[in-house]
Amino acid sequence: MVPEKFIRKVMDVVGTDDVIHSSRVTEVYSTDASPFYGRTAAVIRPENENEVSEILKLANEFSVSVVPRGGGSGTSGGAVPKDAVVIDMKKMDRIEVFPDDMIVFVEAGAILHDIKNALSRYGLFLPPEPGSLKIATAGGFVANNGSGKRGLKYGGIRNFVVGMNVVLPDGKAVRMPSRTHRSPGIAHQIFTGSEGTLGVITGIYFRVIPLPEEKRTYLIHLKKRDNLNRILREVLKATPDAVEYMDSRTSSAIGFEPFDLLAVEILGKDRCAEKIMERLGGHVLEGRDEEDFWESRETLGAEIAKKGTRVYAGEDFAVPFSRLNEFIGQIYRIERETDSEIFIYGHLDTCNLHPAIVSKSFENAMETARRISRMALDMGATIGEHGLALRWEFARGLEIFRRVKYCLDRRNILNPGKFGI
Ligand SMILES: Cc1cc2nc3c(=O)[nH]c(=O)nc-3n(C[C@H](O)[C@H](O)[C@H](O)COP(=O)(O)OP(=O)(O)OC[C@H]3O[C@@H](n4cnc5c(N)ncnc54)[C@H](O)[C@@H]3O)c2cc1C
């Protein structure tokens, strides 16, 4: 139970309107996009770093657990509280672009899509882009070490974080600013991928790069799925910026012909890449057609959810390249055995697949997810980019992580229960 006195003191810090008790609201905050559920004692909405710091100091004084939350789009239960208060970071959404340094500073609650728009006004962009661009916050994306499109060429979001402001579990605020593209980043990098367990990220400095003057997307229809590995290898020779895959069911769900397809994005003019695309029968999308395609890709998750009970579980796997075809085949086997419907898509430049499960019931969807996860573990696959929080069976090196956690958060105030801690 969270003491009444703690709540009253927090109200003194953030104001009564920004501490929410109503069960209608706390219920929404008791889950994220995952199928996991917890209990939220109250939702607190700070407006600045100082308020975050005071909340954590009070949480220590009263031994109250705290869970930081961004857009709540995580699919591994990272923002699911275990009888805790939730700090909703979305009021902290300032975005400041330093165009001459090609750096953007954002408060942690800024939505990725807003950051994209702010940067494009200066002819700049941040390459990693998740399918959840319109709902995910910068803080949640960094805390999950997310990635999305363009992972092979640019890496995940970790590669773009050059500085950070963070409040430690005891309430101490630490600032690590950067206006440079390289930075001695040991300290801030600890928080990238820490899934809200080591500190509350309040601000992030990202390095960004110029938007290319030209870009193209090629669609390659795959007549036979057996050829996927071979064709992918050919596509990668073109050093593409992004390679997105959709199986035939997924491509028809968003209005394309029912073929498996690869969407290959090439930024800038590259004659060699064009030749490879022509050889592979790539069909060029430009202008409005290209924009429409990528918009459909962003809303894919929502379109699939209209087909039945869609459960975001067992749906993010980084697969060894050599086992790609076999992995897809195994998913269809599990689909047949569990009588569910699975839409497979993903970021194939990093062999990161998202089998989206649609089923007639929640229980059946969960059983399908469990079987896919077991199969993935057997094949040496792991979680790709959606976080490990309540799915730590895929984690490696947990012993080291536990020691770091113990150093920074001896009382386990921040996001307890994640990674089994
Ligand atoms: C339709 C759909 C598509 C998706 N596509 C992708 C994709 O392509 N690539 C990808 O990487 N992910 C994807 N995801 C997963 C998810 O959107 C990302 O992990 C996203 O980065 C989470 O951001 P969020 O703001 O919603 O975080 P939340 O879900 O709110 O939180 C995620 C984790 O971060 C912690 N956290 C949040 N804010 C802070 C903070 N300020 N300080 C410290 N910790 C914090 C939370 O405690 C939690 O552990 C997708 C999800 C959906 C539903």
The ligand as a Gaussian input file, in Angstrom:
#p B3LYP/6-31G(d) Opt

LIG

0 1
 C        2.524000      -1.241000     -33.065000
 C        3.877000      -1.275000     -32.399000
 C        5.014000      -1.216000     -33.186000
 C        6.283000      -1.223000     -32.594000
 N        7.370000      -1.152000     -33.396000
 C        8.597000      -1.102000     -32.848000
 C        9.760000      -1.006000     -33.689000
 O        9.674000      -0.991000     -34.916000
 N       10.962000      -0.897000     -33.073000
 C       11.083000      -0.898000     -31.706000
 O       12.200000      -0.769000     -31.213000
 N       10.020000      -1.035000     -30.906000
 C        8.781000      -1.125000     -31.423000
 N        7.691000      -1.273000     -30.615000
 C        7.861000      -1.387000     -29.170000
 C        7.729000      -0.046000     -28.409000
 O        6.960000       0.889000     -29.113000
 C        9.073000       0.554000     -28.167000
 O        9.778000      -0.263000     -27.286000
 C        9.064000       1.987000     -27.638000
 O       10.360000       2.462000     -27.699000
 C        8.546000       2.162000     -26.233000
 O        8.350000       3.558000     -25.993000
 P        7.265000       4.091000     -24.958000
 O        7.460000       5.546000     -24.799000
 O        5.920000       3.647000     -25.348000
 O        7.755000       3.345000     -23.642000
 P        6.922000       2.630000     -22.509000
 O        6.213000       1.446000     -23.049000
 O        6.122000       3.619000     -21.761000
 O        8.123000       2.149000     -21.577000
 C        9.069000       1.206000     -22.052000
 C       10.142000       1.011000     -20.979000
 O       10.888000       2.205000     -20.823000
 C       10.833000       2.681000     -19.475000
 N       10.764000       4.138000     -19.563000
 C        9.857000       4.909000     -20.222000
 N       10.181000       6.205000     -20.108000
 C       11.312000       6.272000     -19.340000
 C       12.112000       7.328000     -18.851000
 N       11.861000       8.605000     -19.146000
 N       13.191000       7.010000     -18.085000
 C       13.486000       5.733000     -17.794000
 N       12.750000       4.691000     -18.223000
 C       11.681000       4.953000     -18.999000
 C        9.589000       2.038000     -18.876000
 O        9.701000       1.912000     -17.479000
 C        9.591000       0.704000     -19.589000
 O       10.455000      -0.199000     -18.957000
 C        6.403000      -1.310000     -31.183000
 C        5.258000      -1.379000     -30.391000
 C        4.006000      -1.358000     -30.975000
 C        2.796000      -1.432000     -30.098000

